[in-house]
Amino acid sequence: MIYTVTFNPALDYNVRLDTLTPGKINRVTFEQVLGGGKGINVSIVLGNLGHKSTAMGFLAGFTGKEIIRQLRTFNADEDFVQLDEGFSRINVKVKADIETEINGQGPKISDAKRDELFEKLSKLGAGDTLVISGSVPNTLPDDMYERTLEPLQGKGIRVVVDAEKGLLLKILKFNPWLIKPNNHELGDMFGVTLKTDEEIVTYAKKLQEKGAQNVLISMAGDGAILLTAEGKSYKSPAPKGTLVNSIGAGDSMVAGFIAGYEESGGDYEKAFKMGVATGSASAFSENLATRPEVEALLKTIA
């Protein structure tokens, strides 16, 4: 079974307008409300690709109920810890002449509720895939990723981590099955600016030396690179298309990789191509990638 964990889920209120003028009334030309948070996105895309997953984490209030409703419409199960107070955050994402984001803080999470999530995760076992991604709210400890993964060691769980520098580097000691930094994040981890594919591969290998098994590096319009635990590397240019919405493209790549790995019986090259196609399909769409969109792009990837 595939499980995703989002510590700070959200409803994303996405709006577009020609020009954003501070201090004035601004009227939008497009709006949508989508369940958000990196793990939520992974579960939604997996559902679109025909793969069941169970989304986990913390939810509260009327916004939490809407996130659950949306997950169910995308063929995803859920097993969240329900919080007694507050509401899951709302993120406002404005696309105009400049892009602006206003992200909510999220509800307070007690130690008891944190332990309730750990108890749910303790039931995972051999053959399961666990995706942990996204930020940690300020009401949880800074080492939340480490506290989550340490009890799961030695259970045969494939762990996927997609998180920012500080969170990612600390969990490499647990030998995650897959990590997915982008090229800018990879350079930031080592205090360098990566300009060539060769440099990206060199520093991705350093993450393997620190414990990561497979390293998938997304490079936006420049495609992606995969270094496998078997010592192989693959590169793919990005499929051609018009960028519509970059939100969730990286999460979609993770979902596509997992789906491709499952469908191919563990073929990393096929998983990689599926990941590239799925990430691009989301970037070229108003919403997250669907199966027909992904299959159309797969035909263009050599």
Buried (B, 14 or more C-beta within 10 A) or exposed (E): EBBBBBBBBBBBBBBBBEEBEEEEEBEBEEEEBBBBBBBBBBBBBBBBBEBEBBBBBBBBBEBBBBBBEBBEEBBBBBEBBEBEEBBBBBBBBBBBEEEEEEBBEBBBBEEEBBEBBEEBBEEBEEEBBBBBBBBBBEBBEEEBBBBBBEEBEEBEBBBBBBBBEEBBBBBBEBBBBBBBBBBBBBBBBEEEEBEEBEBBBEBBBEBBEEBBBBBBBBBBEBBBBBBBBEEEBBBBBBBEBEEEBEBBBBBBBBBBBBBBBBBBEEEBBBBBBBBBBBBBBBBBBEBBBBBEBBEBBBEEBE
